Amino acid sequence: MGLDYKLVLWNKHKKTYDKIIVVGMVLYLVLFFVISVLTNPEMIAETIIIRAFGSLAILMLHIILIIGPLTRLSPRYLPLLYNRRHLGVSMFLAALIHGVFSTIQFHALGSVTPIYSIFTSNMEYGSLTNFPFQVLGFLALLILFAMASTSHDFFLHNLSAKIWKRLHMMVYLAYILVVMHVFLGAFQQETSPFTMGFLIFGFVTVASLHLRAAFKESKVDGHKAVKEDGWLKVGRLDEIAENRAKIFTVENERVAIFKYQGKLSAIHNVCKHQGGPLGEGKIVDGCITCPWHGYQYLPHNGQSPPPFTEKVKTYALKNVEGTIYINPNAFEEGTEITPISC
C-alpha cells in the first residue's frame, strides 16, 4: 500500500498480467516474422528484426496511451492501469532492440561513432522530405529510457510525486516524436498505405478517447455549488452509494465525499502516490482505497493506517434534511474531523 522499497510487490494478478504481456509480445513477433518471410523472402533478418520490434513498440505505446482515458470512462479497465508500468518497461525494451539494431545496421560501419553518426549523417534539418527522422526516434528512446528507469516507487518517493508525474507525462512528447519518426521514415523510404493508415487510426483513437474522458471530467469541474453562510451546497445524500463517494469541485479543488456505516466524511480527492482519484475508489475494510494502486486512507482523518504515513486534506460537512453542505476551507493534511450522520 504505502511507499515500500521491496523490489517487486508480486501478486497472482500481476503475474498473470505479466504473462499476458510476454505471451502477447512473443506471438506478435512470431506472426510478424512469418508474414515477412512469406511476403518478402528476400528481406534480411536484421531488417525484419528492426521492423518487428519497432512496430511492436509503437503498438504497445498506443495501448499504454489509451489505458488512462479508458479507466476514466469505465472502471473495468483499472486492472490494466495497475499493471501499466510493466507494460511501459516492456515497450521500452522493444523500442531499445529496434533502436540498437537500426543503429548497428545504418551507422556502425562509418568512421565516426554510431551516436554521432545519427545526428550528422544527414544534415538536412531544414527539409521536410529529407529530415533526419532517425534523430527523432533517438530522442524518443531517451525519454522512454528515463521513464522506464524511474518507474519504481523508490524514484517516485525520492523525486516527489509532482516531479515524477511530470517526468512521466513526457510520454506524450515521446509519442509525438515517434509518430513523426515513423511518418517521415515511411514517407522518405517507402510509402506504405498500411503504415500511414495505422498511424492515423492510432492517433485518432488516442485523441478521441482523451477528449471523451476530458469531457466527462469537465462535468465535475463545471458543477457550480451554491454558497450559504460560508458553506457550499454540493448535492443530495441519496446521490452517494454506500461505501462509495461523489466528487465535487470546491474552491478549484476536487473533494471526495464518502458514505459509509451511516456516516459521511470528505477528503481531498488526489492520492499521494500518483495522483489517483480517491473518489473513484471505495471503502475497503474501513479505509478509502485508491482505485489505481490500492493506497489507503482513513475517511475521518485522511491518514494512511500505521505504519504508513501518507496524509491528505480533510473537510467539514453538514447534513441539512438530506442536502450536503461542505466548508470550502480545508483542514491540514491528516486532521481528524468527526463524521456526520447520514
N, C-alpha and C positions, 0 to 999 in steps of 0.2 A: 504494500500500500504506500508507505512513505518512502522517503529517499533512503535507499539502502545500497551499499556498494557490492552486492553479490554480482558475480559476473553475468549470470543469466537467471532470470526468475522463470524457470521452466514449469509448465503445467501441461496436462494432456491435450488441452485445446491448442496451445501454442505449438506443441509438437505436431499436432495434426495439420495445422495451417502451414507450418514449415515444410512438411512432407508434400503438401499440395503445391507449394511454390516450386520445390525442387522437381517434382514429377512433371509439372506443367512446363518448366523450362526445358527439361530433357526432351519431352515429347515434341515441343516446338522445334528444337534444334534438329532432332532426327527427321521430322517431317520436312523441314527446310532443306536439309542435305539431300534427302531422297528426291524431292521435286527438282532441286537444282541440277542434280546429276542426270535425271531423266530428261529434263527440258533443255539442258545445255551441257552436254557431256564434255565439251572442250574447256569448260571453266576449271581453273586450277584450284587446288584445295585451299590455298591462302585466301583467295577471293571469296570462296564460299564461306569460310570462317568469318571474314570481315563482314560480309553481308548478313550472315545468320545472327551473329551476336549484336550487330548494330540494329537490325530490325527488331530483335528481341528486346533490347534495351528501350527502344522507342515505344514499343507496345506496352511494356511494363510501366514506363513513365506516364503514359496516358491513363493506365489503370490507377496508378498512385494519385494522379491529379483529380480523378473523378470520385475517389472514395470519400473525401471531405464533404463535398456538397451532397452526395448520396446519403450520408449519415444525418445531414441536416434535414433532408426531405423524408427519411424513414429510418427508424431505429434498428430495423432488421439488418442494416449494413454495419452496425457498430463492431461486430467481431473482426471485420476487415480493417477498421480503423485501429483496433487494439493491436493488430499484427502488422501495421503498415511499415514500421521501421525495419523489420526484417525484409519486407518486400523491397524497401528502398535500398538497403545494403546489397541485396541480390541484384537489383537493377544496376547499381554502380559496378559490380563485378562484371556483369555482361558488357557494360559500356567500356570498362577498362580493357577487357580482352579485345574488343573491337578496336580501341584506340592503339593498343600495343601492336597488334598485327598490322594495322594501317601504317603506323609509323615505321615499322620494320620494312614493310614492302615498298613504301614510297620514299623513305628518307634515310635509310640506313646505309646506302651504298655511296653516298656523296663524300665530299672532302671536309664537310663540317658536321658538327654533332646533330643528331636527328631532331632534337627540340628546336635548335637554332634554324634548322632547315625548314621546319614547319612555318616559321614566321618570315623566312627570307627567300624561299624557293620561288614564290610568286609574290611580286611586289605591287600588283595591280589593285591596291586597296581603294582606288577611286572608281573602279569599274564594277558595274553590276553583273555583267555577263561573265567576267573573268575574276570576280572577287575570290581571294584565297579562303575558300569555305572551310578548309581543314583547321584554320585558326579558330573559327567559331566552335567547332567540335572540341578542340583542346581546352578552350576557356570553359565550356560547359562541363567538361570532365573534371576540371579543377574545382568547380562549385560542388559537383556531386561528391567528389572526394572529401571536401570539407564537411559536407552534411553526413556522409557515411561514417567518417572517423569520429564525429562528435555525437553519434546517435545514442550513446549510453547515458543513463541518468546521472552518472558521475559528472559529465560535462554540463548537463542541464543544471545541476545544483551549483557547480562552481562558476559557470558563466552567468548565472541568474536566468530565470525563466524568460524575462523580456529579451535579453540579448540572444539567448538560444533560439527563441521563436523567430526573431528577425533573421538570424542566420539561416534557419531552415525555410523561411519564406522565400529565400533566394532560389528555391526550386522553380519558381515562375520565370526568373531570369534565365535559368538553365534551360527551361522548356523553350523559350523564345530562341535562344542560341541554337538549340538542337533542331528546331523547325527550320531555321534559316540555313543551318549547316546541310541538312538533308535536301531542302528545296534547291539550294544553289548547286549542290553536288549533282543532283539528278538533272538539273537544268543544263549544266555545263557538259556533263559526260554522257548521259543517256536519258532522253526524255521518256520517262515511264509513266503512262497513264495510271497504273496501279499505285505507284509511289505518290503521285500528286493527289490521286483520289483519297488515299489513306490519310495523308496529311490534312486535307481539307475536312474529311469526315471526323478525324480525331479532334481538330481544332474546334469545329462546330459543336461537337459533343461536350468537350470540356467547357467551352464558353457558355453554352446554353444551360448546363447543369449549375454552373456557378451563378448565372443570372437568376435562375429559378430559386436557388437557395437564398440569394440576396433579397429577392422579392418577399420570400416567406419571412425572413428576419426583419425586413423593414416594417412589417405589420406590428411587431413588438415595439420597435422604436417609435412608430407613428402613433401609438396609443397616448392620448393626452389625459393625464389624471387631473381631477378637479381638486383644488386646494381649499380646505376648510379649516380655519383656526390653526393653521400650521401643519395640518395633516393632509395627506393626499388620499383621495378615494380611488382605489385601484381596481376593485372588482367585487364580485359576489362570492360568498363562501362556497356555493354549490358549483362553482366553476373549477374547483380543485378536487382532484380524485384523492382517495385515501392513499397515504404513503407516497404521494406524488406532489408536484409543485406546479405553479404557474409563474411565468416570468413576466415581470413588469419593468418598465424603464422609469427610474426615479432619479431626478437631477442628473440626467445623462449617464446614469449608471444602471446596469441591469441587476435586478434583485429577484431572487427566487423565494417564493412564499410556499412553505411546505405544510401539508396537513397530515397529522399522524397522531394516533392514540387520543383522538378527541381534542387535539391542540393544534395551534398554528405558530410557526416560527419563520423568521425571514433572515436570509443571509445574502452576502454578495454572490453573484452568480458565477464568478470566474474562479476555477480551480487553480491552486497554486502550482500544480505540476506543469501542465502545458496549456493552461487557459481553457480547459474544457468547460462546457456549460453545465454547471451543477444542477440547474433547474430541470434539465432533461434526464436527470438520473432519478433514483428512487431511494426510499428509506429501506435499508437492509440491516437487520439486527440492531435497530435503533440509531443507525448512522446514515447520514446522507452520503450516497455512493456515486462518485462521478462516473458517468456513462462511458467515458473514454478509456480510462486505465484503472478504475477502481479505487482511487483515492477517497478517503472517508473523512467526514466532519460531523461533529455532534450538532444537531439543529439548534439547540438553545444557546450555544456559545460560539459556534463557528470554529471550534478547536478539533484537531485530529486527536483521537483517543491515544493515550500514552502507549508506547514510548515515543510516538511520532509528534512532531512539533509544528506542523503546518497550521495556519490560522487564517480566517477570512473575517471580513467585517460583518457586524450584525445590525439589525434594525428593530425598532419598537413597533408593535402593531396594536390595533384595537378593533373590536368587532361590534358594530352597531346594527343590531337586528339583521344580521346576515350580510351586511356590507363591510368589506375590509378596508381599513384605513392604515396607512403607514407613515411614520415620521421620516421625512426625507433626510434628516441628519443622521448619518451612520455613526455607530459607535466604533471604538478602536477594535482592531482585529482581536478576536478571542474574548470579547466582552460578553459576559453572561447576561441574557435577557430572559425574564420569566415568560414562558409561552402563554398565549391567551387561549381561552376555551373556545371551541367551535360553537 
